[in-house]
Amino acid sequence: MPVGDSMTIGSCGDFTWRYRLWQHLRAVHGGPFRLVGPRDALHDTAADAATSHRYADPAFPPDARRHLAGWGEGWLHMAPLIGDAVRAHRADTLLVSLGLIDLGFYTDAAQTAANVRGFLTAARRADPHIRAVLLPVLANSRAASDPEFAAECARFNALLARAAADLTTPASPFL
């Protein structure tokens, strides 16, 4: 299940990373796979809502468009949703790209890391064997011009790695 913010949901006409992942898995994966989640739309900037299904490639199948992502949403927003989403959609692996929105608008590194731990705990409560790949906050234009924000991103990335290491188990690894 792809989980994320604007980089994951994408907007009208985008080739999202979810689309590129689907292409890659189709080309190289030897077995069946499913992309799951409660949402399938893109963000429509004109409507300022996740209402568009105008993907750049109309051949991107509807069942592969599934995700749990939202424009302007972060760990803070996804932590209360992840347990139900994992249960309802039978996700076995979470591909998570969150954090930039949290740090930019809602919480500091420590609170964001606490939300990560809540998210992972809720996901594991829903499925004791859930796996997760957690993307750190990537280099971004704000961090390039704002040293304090860059330092906060670095602090969060260290706390994210610590949370993954602390919470990983052989039955439910977090990377």
C-alpha positions as a printed NumPy array, in Angstrom:
array([[  0.   ,   0.   ,   0.   ],
       [  1.541,   3.321,  -1.037],
       [  1.096,   5.864,   1.781],
       [  2.057,   9.484,   1.425],
       [  1.467,  13.144,   0.774],
       [  1.354,  15.156,  -2.457],
       [  4.338,  13.296,  -3.909],
       [  2.386,  10.043,  -3.599],
       [ -1.119,  11.127,  -4.565],
       [  0.053,  13.272,  -7.501],
       [ -2.159,  15.677,  -9.419],
       [ -4.068,  15.702, -12.71 ],
       [ -1.989,  14.482, -15.602],
       [  0.89 ,  13.159, -13.481],
       [  2.958,  10.061, -13.943],
       [  3.083,   9.32 , -10.211],
       [  5.759,   7.214,  -8.522],
       [  2.935,   4.746,  -7.94 ],
       [  2.586,   4.468, -11.73 ],
       [  6.342,   4.017, -12.152],
       [  6.328,   1.349,  -9.43 ],
       [  3.479,  -0.475, -11.185],
       [  5.434,  -0.347, -14.469],
       [  8.566,  -1.674, -12.767],
       [  6.787,  -4.496, -10.959],
       [  5.02 ,  -5.571, -14.149],
       [  8.335,  -5.641, -16.014],
       [ 10.516,  -7.452, -13.467],
       [  8.412,  -9.164, -10.814],
       [  7.908, -12.855, -11.421],
       [  4.662, -13.255,  -9.512],
       [  1.377, -11.539,  -8.851],
       [  1.236,  -8.313,  -6.874],
       [ -1.473,  -5.895,  -5.786],
       [ -1.341,  -2.203,  -5.   ],
       [ -4.033,  -1.626,  -2.393],
       [ -5.571,   1.195,  -0.412],
       [ -8.808,   3.069,   0.221],
       [ -8.174,   5.835,  -2.334],
       [ -7.497,   5.915,  -6.079],
       [ -7.823,   9.548,  -7.156],
       [ -5.327,  12.256,  -7.988],
       [ -5.438,  15.736,  -6.495],
       [ -7.272,  18.178,  -8.74 ],
       [ -5.615,  21.55 ,  -8.133],
       [ -8.552,  23.477,  -9.655],
       [-11.032,  21.807,  -7.289],
       [ -8.471,  21.591,  -4.449],
       [ -9.656,  18.043,  -3.787],
       [ -8.732,  14.449,  -4.577],
       [-11.353,  14.042,  -7.288],
       [ -9.423,  13.46 , -10.52 ],
       [ -8.841,  10.168, -12.305],
       [ -6.981,  11.833, -15.191],
       [ -3.714,   9.932, -14.924],
       [ -1.092,  10.722, -17.586],
       [ -1.41 ,   7.166, -18.894],
       [ -5.084,   6.186, -19.195],
       [ -3.907,   2.561, -19.478],
       [ -2.852,   2.675, -15.795],
       [ -5.458,   0.199, -14.537],
       [ -7.901,   1.341, -11.853],
       [ -7.021,  -1.56 ,  -9.541],
       [ -3.329,  -0.515,  -9.617],
       [ -4.118,   3.115,  -8.715],
       [ -4.965,   2.3  ,  -5.08 ],
       [ -3.236,   4.212,  -2.264],
       [ -3.593,   5.964,   1.063],
       [ -2.253,   9.399,   0.182],
       [ -3.45 ,  12.951,   0.449],
       [ -2.39 ,  16.427,  -0.575],
       [ -1.112,  18.198,   2.529],
       [ -1.386,  15.08 ,   4.703],
       [  1.407,  13.716,   6.868],
       [  2.143,  11.178,   9.594],
       [ -0.178,  13.219,  11.811],
       [ -3.091,  12.562,   9.446],
       [ -2.284,   8.993,   8.428],
       [ -1.598,   7.527,  11.878],
       [ -5.323,   7.421,  12.806],
       [ -6.23 ,   5.888,   9.404],
       [ -3.604,   3.214,   8.871],
       [ -5.009,   0.438,  11.07 ],
       [ -8.392,   0.385,   9.352],
       [ -6.762,   0.713,   5.914],
       [ -4.415,  -2.234,   6.544],
       [ -7.305,  -4.389,   7.785],
       [ -9.819,  -3.433,   5.112],
       [ -7.418,  -3.71 ,   2.167],
       [ -5.287,  -6.577,   3.486],
       [ -2.028,  -4.724,   2.93 ],
       [  1.087,  -6.752,   3.671],
       [  3.675,  -4.075,   2.845],
       [  3.53 ,  -0.314,   3.343],
       [  5.581,   1.99 ,   1.107],
       [  5.593,   5.241,   3.061],
       [  6.718,   8.69 ,   1.924],
       [  5.706,  11.14 ,   4.644],
       [  7.292,  13.764,   6.87 ],
       [  7.889,  16.883,   4.791],
       [  4.338,  18.162,   5.301],
       [  4.484,  17.421,   9.04 ],
       [  7.75 ,  19.31 ,   9.501],
       [  6.748,  22.154,   7.22 ],
       [  3.319,  22.865,   8.668],
       [  2.28 ,  20.839,  11.7  ],
       [  4.877,  19.339,  14.038],
       [  8.561,  19.311,  14.914],
       [ 10.889,  16.334,  14.44 ],
       [ 10.189,  14.81 ,  17.866],
       [  6.394,  14.973,  17.538],
       [  6.561,  13.704,  13.953],
       [  8.655,  10.754,  15.15 ],
       [  6.06 ,  10.067,  17.857],
       [  3.408,  10.019,  15.112],
       [  5.578,   7.559,  13.145],
       [  5.634,   5.238,  16.15 ],
       [  1.855,   5.542,  16.528],
       [  1.384,   4.813,  12.818],
       [  3.623,   1.727,  12.908],
       [  2.024,   0.448,  16.102],
       [ -1.469,   0.817,  14.61 ],
       [ -0.392,  -0.897,  11.383],
       [  1.091,  -3.808,  13.328],
       [ -2.001,  -4.048,  15.523],
       [ -4.02 ,  -4.471,  12.31 ],
       [ -1.593,  -7.084,  10.926],
       [  1.153,  -8.532,  13.149],
       [  3.151,  -9.416,  10.014],
       [  2.977,  -6.032,   8.259],
       [  6.187,  -4.851,   6.601],
       [  7.091,  -1.247,   5.896],
       [  9.602,   0.675,   3.825],
       [  9.901,   4.182,   5.264],
       [ 11.362,   6.894,   3.05 ],
       [ 13.248,   9.669,   4.862],
       [ 12.43 ,  13.286,   4.145],
       [ 14.278,  13.958,   0.903],
       [ 16.336,  16.99 ,   0.027],
       [ 13.933,  19.78 ,  -0.835],
       [ 13.952,  23.411,  -1.895],
       [ 12.968,  24.737,   1.526],
       [ 15.767,  22.834,   3.259],
       [ 18.212,  24.152,   0.65 ],
       [ 17.406,  27.75 ,   1.601],
       [ 16.47 ,  27.367,   5.293],
       [ 19.249,  25.881,   7.466],
       [ 16.97 ,  25.508,  10.501],
       [ 14.444,  23.526,   8.461],
       [ 17.252,  21.421,   6.981],
       [ 18.431,  20.628,  10.516],
       [ 14.88 ,  19.682,  11.546],
       [ 14.637,  17.346,   8.527],
       [ 17.968,  15.753,   9.483],
       [ 16.78 ,  15.325,  13.099],
       [ 13.573,  13.713,  11.9  ],
       [ 15.4  ,  11.361,   9.525],
       [ 17.602,  10.162,  12.403],
       [ 14.515,   9.658,  14.596],
       [ 12.743,   7.831,  11.754],
       [ 15.673,   5.42 ,  11.407],
       [ 15.67 ,   4.915,  15.187],
       [ 11.914,   4.2  ,  15.233],
       [ 12.271,   1.64 ,  12.439],
       [ 15.164,  -0.058,  14.247],
       [ 13.372,  -0.025,  17.615],
       [ 10.077,  -1.37 ,  16.286],
       [ 11.232,  -3.881,  13.676],
       [ 10.754,  -7.566,  14.456],
       [ 11.591, -10.687,  12.454],
       [  7.879, -11.179,  11.734],
       [  7.24 ,  -7.507,  10.917],
       [ 10.32 ,  -5.708,   9.584],
       [ 10.474,  -1.948,   9.138],
       [ 13.168,  -0.507,   6.904]])
